[in-house]
């Protein structure tokens, strides 16, 4: 079974091709709201050609999206260029996740998919930390129920805000400075961003642990997970492709 998984986020679109339960080639491209179904379809074809893959080898496709305008765009692209009816994770799709949020419809599809992966692969209680456009914290209890979580601005949003709102502050790369005490402005900003977010993560995880229990597992995902994880011992598992794993698991539930 060759399954194409697609995760549409506000900043990036991540795609991965599974051969059964094994994740093969994966791609990460920028989210462009104005791009058409034809443009995205041709981009997918190009990515497959670059890997020497035949698009006809795809047996199925599934997607989670937090960008509503692009949901229908990808449905059209997959139907025309991949000859696949795209399964969209939405109401009515089996996920294996019992959502205890006051309004379940307010939970983003990516957070539900991450929860599905964690419940299947790690069990609960667990805290999922997703370093995306926003930094999100999701709580899974010992029964495997999704309880809710917390949402903070992502580290890249914070970096952009400093550059845009403070006239004398430059744009900086998100890399580790040599010390917490910056001796120049770029290093001072890097320290505040990187070490400041480490402190945010540690503080939130400890609060979640107080509510979920000491045996809580902490799983980090998202593009910046590795950078943050190097600076703290509070993260137990780094799973950069967690959402893609969750999409595969949900596909199998609905096959």
C-alpha angles and dihedrals in degrees: 000000000000109000127186112210122196127191114188112199132173093257106021140022113217122198130184135179117218124203097201105305093340119097111224127173117005133186137195120200134170119269108244112182096197096052113114131231089255092052093050092043092053090046090056090049090052092050091052093047090050089057092045091246129146113230089213089066090076112106097183146353134213132183142192116197136183092179105078096192090058096047094078090038092061093042088058094043093052093046094050103037104024097032087228133130101228116227107221117202103236141118110323095032116113111242104160088233121123104207116210095181114129089242109022091193089067092065110098117240091239091057091050091049092049089050091051090054095047094047090052099039105031110010126213157345091047143149117212116204111194116191101202134119083314124027104237131190118201126190125215116183128216090269092057094253121145105234103178133261147203135289125208131172111274120251092249090052089053091049092050092047092054091051095045100041102039113062097206099043117098129216108263137195116249097244132132114271119220092250141007090246104071115213093196135031099259091049091046090053092046090051093050093047100043102032091034091057091046087057091048091051094046092048095049094044091052090051091050090048090055089057100036101036140259093280092065115135117220116214120187123200138163134075096295098042094105094051094053095040091059089063100050141043094209094091115084101183133025109205108170093175097043094126092053090051089051091052090053091050092049091048090055090052091054100038 
